[in-house]
């Protein structure tokens, strides 16, 4: 936590989004609608949530944005990359998340945001292709081109600093390889076009090299490799990820802690999803689905701790399915059947049907991550920001740390970190008889 005062916000903060599809254009449109006073930033902790300071009896519950020096929405600018050349207005129309009556008034603003050519390789996202892509002899050349893009976008917007939030498609499942060991191996891999280096890693590398905080909103292997985590520490850049926690997994991380808190057993948890947007089409490829499956499937074991409670959770059968269904568009349906058991082993069932909108849930996450990462950078933080695990299905952690998936523990950690940034005492929830901050 900061030993020196947090640098004040000054000037424009540029939010860079690799991927200008449903999530990023919904985010951009939403911020502009809020700035014009035609909408509320529903779903954003940074804008709407209060934070308790001191003892409960003190009655100090200001808004988060009034406690820590976040960049105001009026000072945000946007830029991004995409494989399609559509401006943000046309991309938002194509994504069909927002109704025309909400989108049309924002046309004058959104149409000014045009994507830079993407660093893209269809080998990593097999169900996606487009003409607006960079051509280069090596991945090192592509990474240098992305660094040039970052500098150019900052200059064009007049921004004083930038953050990057990956809003692109899910790449194929990859694991760390030898090229991720250290910088010499990684740069050699870039020059030799090592297949273990996916496009999202090029964006992460470019961002960190340019001093731009980076968040990964997809399950890709991105900044979460040893070489880039070390590079972020060395260059004083905050990073976090991965995979936005939006629909079904949000529900899991809220419900599963209740079962463990009450010592109720879980025999099985079947989860299926249908969605028809670009994300659904990409995940229809088994290699991309594998990356998503890993992040969605890891949640329950981490929360329920079957090694500690074998009689309750060791035999849990957990199945995850995602099915591409074009008529549904961005309005995803997540359906869960949960078989639990209680006193004397008697069985019970819970059935949950979440008719959600992926991009509507993800857009405020992009906003909060951009603002909180910028705050962390101005507070002198670097490397993995585990306190932002609240926003991710598969939180990245430092070596030796165990990822926390319980939504409520994540939330407490997020707020306690903000309290420390504000020079306040973390909340312990001890009685005021024991602790004046309780």
C-alpha positions as CSV (number, residue, x, y, z in Angstrom):
1,X,0.0,0.0,0.0
2,X,1.2,3.6,-0.7
3,X,3.8,5.1,1.6
4,X,3.5,8.4,-0.3
5,X,0.4,10.4,-1.2
6,X,-1.5,9.2,-4.3
7,X,-0.7,11.4,-7.3
8,X,-3.7,13.6,-8.1
9,X,-5.7,12.9,-11.2
10,X,-4.8,15.5,-13.9
11,X,-5.9,15.7,-17.5
12,X,-7.4,13.0,-19.7
13,X,-7.3,9.2,-19.0
14,X,-7.3,7.1,-22.2
15,X,-9.0,3.7,-22.0
16,X,-7.7,1.4,-24.6
17,X,-9.7,-1.7,-25.5
18,X,-8.3,-4.5,-27.7
19,X,-11.6,-5.6,-29.2
20,X,-14.3,-3.1,-30.1
21,X,-17.3,-5.4,-30.1
22,X,-20.3,-5.8,-27.8
23,X,-18.6,-5.3,-24.5
24,X,-16.3,-2.3,-25.3
25,X,-18.9,-0.4,-27.4
26,X,-21.5,-0.9,-24.7
27,X,-19.0,0.4,-22.2
28,X,-18.2,3.5,-24.3
29,X,-21.8,4.2,-25.1
30,X,-22.8,3.8,-21.4
31,X,-20.1,6.2,-20.2
32,X,-21.2,8.8,-22.7
33,X,-24.9,8.4,-21.8
34,X,-24.0,8.9,-18.1
35,X,-21.9,12.0,-19.0
36,X,-24.9,13.4,-20.9
37,X,-27.2,12.8,-17.9
38,X,-29.5,10.3,-19.8
39,X,-28.5,7.2,-17.9
40,X,-27.2,6.0,-14.5
41,X,-24.0,3.9,-14.2
42,X,-25.9,1.0,-12.8
43,X,-23.5,-1.9,-11.9
44,X,-20.5,0.3,-11.2
45,X,-19.1,0.2,-7.7
46,X,-16.7,3.1,-8.5
47,X,-19.7,5.3,-9.3
48,X,-22.6,4.2,-7.1
49,X,-21.3,2.3,-4.1
50,X,-20.7,3.7,-0.7
51,X,-17.9,2.7,1.6
52,X,-18.0,2.6,5.4
53,X,-15.2,4.5,7.1
54,X,-14.4,4.0,10.8
55,X,-16.7,2.5,13.3
56,X,-20.3,1.8,12.3
57,X,-21.5,4.2,15.0
58,X,-19.7,7.0,13.3
59,X,-22.1,6.9,10.4
60,X,-19.5,7.7,7.7
61,X,-20.6,6.1,4.5
62,X,-19.5,8.3,1.6
63,X,-19.4,7.2,-2.1
64,X,-16.2,5.4,-3.1
65,X,-15.6,8.0,-5.7
66,X,-15.6,10.7,-3.0
67,X,-13.1,8.9,-0.9
68,X,-10.3,8.0,-3.4
69,X,-9.2,10.3,-6.2
70,X,-10.6,8.5,-9.2
71,X,-10.6,10.0,-12.7
72,X,-14.1,11.5,-13.3
73,X,-16.1,10.2,-16.2
74,X,-15.9,13.5,-18.1
75,X,-12.1,13.0,-18.3
76,X,-12.2,9.6,-20.0
77,X,-11.3,9.1,-23.7
78,X,-11.5,5.9,-25.7
79,X,-9.5,4.1,-28.4
80,X,-9.1,0.5,-29.4
81,X,-8.4,-2.2,-32.0
82,X,-10.6,-4.6,-33.9
83,X,-10.5,-7.0,-36.8
84,X,-13.5,-5.1,-38.3
85,X,-13.1,-1.5,-39.4
86,X,-16.5,-0.4,-38.2
87,X,-16.5,2.7,-35.9
88,X,-17.9,2.3,-32.4
89,X,-21.4,3.3,-33.5
90,X,-21.6,0.7,-36.3
91,X,-19.9,-1.9,-34.1
92,X,-22.5,-1.3,-31.4
93,X,-25.3,-1.6,-34.0
94,X,-23.9,-4.8,-35.2
95,X,-23.5,-6.2,-31.7
96,X,-27.2,-5.3,-31.1
97,X,-26.8,-5.0,-27.3
98,X,-28.4,-1.6,-27.0
99,X,-31.7,-0.5,-28.5
100,X,-31.7,1.9,-31.4
101,X,-33.5,4.5,-29.3
102,X,-30.6,4.5,-26.8
103,X,-27.8,4.2,-29.4
104,X,-28.9,6.8,-32.0
105,X,-28.6,9.9,-29.7
106,X,-24.9,8.8,-29.1
107,X,-24.1,8.4,-32.8
108,X,-22.3,11.7,-33.0
109,X,-19.9,10.6,-30.3
110,X,-19.5,6.9,-31.1
111,X,-18.9,7.4,-34.8
112,X,-15.7,9.3,-34.0
113,X,-14.1,6.3,-32.4
114,X,-12.6,4.1,-35.1
115,X,-10.5,1.0,-34.4
116,X,-6.9,0.7,-35.1
117,X,-5.9,-2.5,-37.1
118,X,-5.7,-5.4,-34.8
119,X,-2.8,-7.7,-34.1
120,X,-4.7,-10.9,-34.9
121,X,-4.0,-14.4,-36.0
122,X,-6.9,-16.7,-36.8
123,X,-5.0,-19.7,-35.4
124,X,-5.8,-18.4,-32.0
125,X,-9.5,-17.5,-32.6
126,X,-10.7,-19.9,-35.2
127,X,-14.3,-18.7,-35.6
128,X,-13.4,-15.1,-36.1
129,X,-11.8,-13.3,-39.0
130,X,-11.8,-9.8,-40.4
131,X,-9.9,-7.4,-42.8
132,X,-8.7,-4.8,-40.3
133,X,-5.5,-6.5,-39.2
134,X,-1.8,-5.7,-39.1
135,X,0.7,-7.4,-41.3
136,X,4.3,-7.9,-40.0
137,X,7.2,-10.2,-40.5
138,X,7.3,-11.2,-36.8
139,X,5.4,-11.0,-33.5
140,X,8.1,-8.6,-32.3
141,X,7.2,-6.3,-35.2
142,X,3.5,-6.6,-34.3
143,X,4.3,-5.8,-30.6
144,X,6.3,-2.7,-31.7
145,X,3.4,-1.6,-33.9
146,X,1.1,-1.9,-30.9
147,X,3.4,0.2,-28.9
148,X,3.4,2.9,-31.6
149,X,-0.4,2.7,-31.6
150,X,-0.5,3.3,-27.9
151,X,1.8,6.4,-28.2
152,X,-0.2,7.7,-31.1
153,X,-3.6,7.2,-29.4
154,X,-2.4,9.0,-26.3
155,X,-1.1,11.9,-28.3
156,X,-4.2,12.1,-30.4
157,X,-6.5,12.2,-27.4
158,X,-4.3,14.6,-25.4
159,X,-4.3,12.1,-22.6
160,X,-1.8,12.3,-19.7
161,X,-1.9,8.5,-19.2
162,X,-3.7,5.4,-20.3
163,X,-5.0,2.0,-19.2
164,X,-5.8,-1.1,-21.3
165,X,-8.6,-3.5,-20.7
166,X,-8.8,-6.6,-23.0
167,X,-12.3,-6.9,-24.4
168,X,-11.4,-9.2,-27.3
169,X,-12.5,-12.7,-28.0
170,X,-11.5,-15.8,-26.2
171,X,-8.3,-17.3,-27.7
172,X,-7.5,-21.0,-27.7
173,X,-6.3,-22.7,-24.5
174,X,-2.6,-22.2,-23.9
175,X,-0.3,-23.0,-21.0
176,X,2.9,-21.2,-20.0
177,X,5.9,-22.4,-22.2
178,X,9.6,-22.0,-22.1
179,X,9.3,-18.7,-24.0
180,X,7.5,-17.2,-20.9
181,X,10.4,-17.9,-18.6
182,X,12.3,-14.7,-18.8
183,X,12.6,-11.6,-21.0
184,X,15.5,-13.0,-23.2
185,X,13.4,-16.1,-23.9
186,X,10.2,-14.1,-24.6
187,X,11.9,-11.6,-26.9
188,X,13.5,-14.5,-28.8
189,X,10.0,-16.0,-29.0
190,X,8.6,-12.8,-30.4
191,X,11.3,-12.6,-33.1
192,X,10.9,-16.3,-34.0
193,X,7.1,-16.3,-34.0
194,X,6.8,-18.8,-31.2
195,X,3.3,-20.3,-31.3
196,X,3.0,-20.2,-27.5
197,X,2.8,-16.4,-27.8
198,X,-0.8,-15.5,-28.6
199,X,-1.9,-12.0,-29.8
200,X,-3.3,-11.0,-26.4
201,X,0.2,-11.4,-25.0
202,X,1.4,-8.9,-27.6
203,X,-1.1,-6.4,-26.3
204,X,-0.1,-7.1,-22.6
205,X,3.6,-6.8,-23.5
206,X,3.1,-3.5,-25.4
207,X,1.0,-2.0,-22.6
208,X,3.5,-2.9,-19.9
209,X,6.4,-1.6,-22.0
210,X,4.6,1.7,-22.5
211,X,3.8,2.0,-18.7
212,X,0.1,1.3,-19.3
213,X,-1.9,-0.7,-16.7
214,X,-3.4,-3.8,-18.1
215,X,-6.5,-6.0,-17.3
216,X,-7.4,-9.2,-19.1
217,X,-11.2,-9.6,-19.4
218,X,-11.0,-13.0,-21.2
219,X,-9.7,-16.5,-20.1
220,X,-6.7,-16.2,-22.5
221,X,-3.2,-16.8,-21.3
222,X,-2.2,-13.1,-21.4
223,X,-0.2,-11.1,-18.8
224,X,-0.4,-14.1,-16.4
225,X,3.0,-15.5,-17.4
226,X,6.2,-15.2,-15.3
227,X,8.0,-12.9,-17.8
228,X,5.2,-10.4,-18.0
229,X,4.4,-10.4,-14.3
230,X,8.0,-9.7,-13.6
231,X,8.1,-7.0,-16.3
232,X,5.1,-5.3,-14.7
233,X,6.9,-5.2,-11.4
234,X,10.1,-3.9,-12.9
235,X,8.3,-1.1,-14.9
236,X,5.9,-0.2,-12.1
237,X,2.8,-1.2,-14.0
238,X,-0.4,-2.6,-12.3
239,X,-1.9,-5.7,-14.0
240,X,-4.8,-7.9,-13.2
241,X,-7.1,-10.6,-14.6
242,X,-8.6,-12.8,-15.8
243,X,-12.1,-13.4,-17.5
244,X,-14.8,-11.0,-16.4
245,X,-17.1,-12.4,-13.8
246,X,-20.5,-11.6,-15.3
247,X,-23.4,-14.1,-15.4
248,X,-23.4,-17.7,-14.3
249,X,-20.1,-17.5,-12.5
250,X,-21.2,-14.4,-10.6
251,X,-24.1,-16.5,-9.3
252,X,-21.9,-19.4,-8.4
253,X,-19.5,-17.2,-6.4
254,X,-22.5,-15.8,-4.5
255,X,-24.4,-19.1,-3.9
256,X,-21.6,-21.5,-3.2
257,X,-20.3,-19.6,-0.2
258,X,-23.8,-19.9,1.4
259,X,-23.6,-23.7,1.1
260,X,-20.2,-23.8,2.8
261,X,-21.2,-21.3,5.5
262,X,-24.2,-23.5,6.4
263,X,-22.2,-26.8,6.0
264,X,-24.7,-28.1,3.4
265,X,-23.3,-30.7,1.0
266,X,-23.3,-30.5,-2.8
267,X,-23.6,-33.7,-4.8
268,X,-23.7,-32.1,-8.3
269,X,-23.7,-28.8,-10.1
270,X,-24.7,-28.8,-13.8
271,X,-24.3,-25.5,-15.6
272,X,-25.2,-24.8,-19.2
273,X,-25.3,-21.6,-21.2
274,X,-26.8,-20.5,-24.5
275,X,-25.8,-17.3,-26.2
276,X,-25.7,-16.0,-29.7
277,X,-23.2,-13.1,-29.8
278,X,-19.7,-13.1,-31.2
279,X,-18.4,-14.6,-28.0
280,X,-20.8,-17.5,-28.4
281,X,-19.7,-18.1,-31.9
282,X,-16.0,-18.0,-30.9
283,X,-16.6,-20.4,-28.0
284,X,-18.3,-22.8,-30.4
285,X,-14.7,-23.8,-31.2
286,X,-13.5,-26.5,-28.8
287,X,-10.1,-25.0,-28.4
288,X,-11.5,-21.6,-27.3
289,X,-14.1,-23.3,-25.1
290,X,-11.4,-25.1,-23.3
291,X,-9.9,-21.8,-22.1
292,X,-13.4,-20.7,-20.9
293,X,-14.2,-24.1,-19.3
294,X,-11.0,-24.0,-17.1
295,X,-11.9,-20.6,-15.7
296,X,-15.6,-21.5,-15.1
297,X,-14.9,-24.9,-13.6
298,X,-12.2,-23.8,-11.1
299,X,-14.6,-21.7,-9.0
300,X,-16.4,-24.4,-6.9
301,X,-13.3,-26.3,-5.6
302,X,-11.7,-23.1,-4.5
303,X,-14.8,-21.9,-2.6
304,X,-16.0,-25.3,-1.2
305,X,-12.5,-26.7,-0.2
306,X,-13.3,-30.4,-0.7
307,X,-9.9,-31.4,0.9
308,X,-11.1,-29.7,4.1
309,X,-14.7,-31.0,3.9
310,X,-14.5,-34.3,2.0
311,X,-17.8,-35.6,3.3
312,X,-19.6,-32.6,1.9
313,X,-17.8,-31.8,-1.4
314,X,-15.2,-34.4,-2.3
315,X,-17.6,-36.3,-4.6
316,X,-19.2,-33.2,-6.2
317,X,-19.9,-33.7,-9.9
318,X,-19.4,-30.4,-11.8
319,X,-20.3,-30.0,-15.5
320,X,-20.1,-26.8,-17.5
321,X,-21.5,-26.4,-21.0
322,X,-21.7,-23.4,-23.4
323,X,-23.9,-23.7,-26.6
324,X,-23.9,-21.3,-29.5
325,X,-27.5,-20.3,-30.3
326,X,-27.7,-17.3,-32.7
327,X,-31.3,-16.2,-32.0
328,X,-30.4,-15.3,-28.4
329,X,-27.8,-12.7,-29.4
330,X,-26.2,-11.0,-26.3
331,X,-29.2,-12.0,-24.1
332,X,-27.5,-15.1,-22.6
333,X,-29.3,-17.7,-20.6
334,X,-27.4,-19.5,-17.8
335,X,-29.2,-22.5,-16.3
336,X,-28.0,-24.3,-13.2
337,X,-29.2,-27.5,-11.6
338,X,-27.7,-27.9,-8.1
339,X,-28.2,-31.1,-6.1
340,X,-27.5,-30.4,-2.4
341,X,-28.0,-32.4,0.7
342,X,-28.6,-31.5,4.3
343,X,-29.3,-33.0,7.7
344,X,-29.0,-36.8,7.8
345,X,-28.0,-36.7,4.1
346,X,-31.5,-35.8,2.8
347,X,-31.4,-34.5,-0.8
348,X,-32.7,-31.1,-2.0
349,X,-32.4,-29.3,-5.3
350,X,-32.0,-25.7,-6.5
351,X,-32.7,-24.7,-10.1
352,X,-31.4,-21.3,-11.2
353,X,-32.3,-19.7,-14.6
354,X,-30.4,-16.4,-15.2
355,X,-31.6,-14.6,-18.3
356,X,-28.8,-12.1,-18.3
357,X,-27.2,-9.7,-20.8
358,X,-23.4,-10.4,-20.9
359,X,-22.3,-7.0,-22.2
360,X,-24.6,-5.1,-19.9
361,X,-23.0,-6.9,-16.9
362,X,-19.5,-6.5,-18.3
363,X,-19.5,-2.8,-19.3
364,X,-19.4,-1.5,-15.7
365,X,-16.6,-3.9,-14.9
366,X,-14.6,-2.4,-17.7
367,X,-15.2,1.1,-16.2
368,X,-14.3,0.1,-12.6
369,X,-11.2,-1.7,-13.7
370,X,-10.0,1.2,-15.8
371,X,-10.5,3.7,-12.9
372,X,-9.1,1.4,-10.2
373,X,-6.1,0.4,-12.2
374,X,-5.4,4.1,-12.9
375,X,-5.7,4.8,-9.2
376,X,-3.3,1.9,-8.4
377,X,-0.8,3.3,-10.8
378,X,-1.0,6.8,-9.3
379,X,-0.6,5.1,-5.9
380,X,2.7,3.6,-7.0
381,X,1.4,0.0,-7.1
382,X,2.9,-2.4,-9.6
383,X,2.5,-6.0,-10.7
384,X,-0.5,-8.2,-9.9
385,X,-3.4,-6.4,-8.1
386,X,-5.1,-9.2,-6.3
387,X,-7.5,-6.8,-4.6
388,X,-9.3,-6.6,-8.0
389,X,-10.1,-10.3,-8.0
390,X,-13.8,-9.3,-7.3
391,X,-14.2,-8.7,-11.1
392,X,-12.8,-12.0,-12.4
393,X,-13.7,-15.6,-12.9
394,X,-10.1,-16.8,-12.6
395,X,-8.2,-14.2,-10.5
396,X,-4.5,-14.1,-11.1
397,X,-2.4,-14.3,-8.0
398,X,1.3,-14.0,-7.0
399,X,3.3,-17.2,-6.8
400,X,2.3,-19.1,-3.7
401,X,-1.0,-17.3,-3.2
402,X,-4.3,-19.2,-3.4
403,X,-6.9,-17.4,-5.6
404,X,-9.9,-16.2,-3.6
405,X,-13.2,-16.9,-5.4
406,X,-15.8,-16.1,-2.6
407,X,-17.6,-13.0,-3.9
408,X,-18.1,-11.6,-0.5
409,X,-14.5,-12.0,0.7
410,X,-13.3,-10.5,-2.6
411,X,-15.6,-7.6,-2.0
412,X,-14.3,-7.0,1.5
413,X,-10.8,-7.1,0.2
414,X,-11.6,-4.6,-2.5
415,X,-13.1,-2.2,-0.1
416,X,-10.4,-2.6,2.5
417,X,-7.7,-1.8,-0.1
418,X,-9.6,1.3,-1.0
419,X,-9.8,2.3,2.6
420,X,-6.1,2.0,2.9
421,X,-5.6,4.1,-0.3
422,X,-7.8,6.7,1.5
423,X,-5.7,6.6,4.6
424,X,-8.4,4.9,6.6
425,X,-8.4,1.7,8.8
426,X,-9.5,-1.6,7.2
427,X,-12.8,-3.0,8.6
428,X,-12.4,-6.1,10.7
429,X,-16.1,-6.4,11.8
430,X,-15.0,-6.9,15.4
431,X,-17.4,-5.6,18.0
432,X,-16.9,-2.0,19.0
433,X,-16.3,-3.4,22.5
434,X,-13.0,-4.9,21.1
435,X,-12.0,-2.6,18.2
436,X,-13.0,1.0,17.6
437,X,-13.0,0.3,13.9
438,X,-15.3,-2.6,14.3
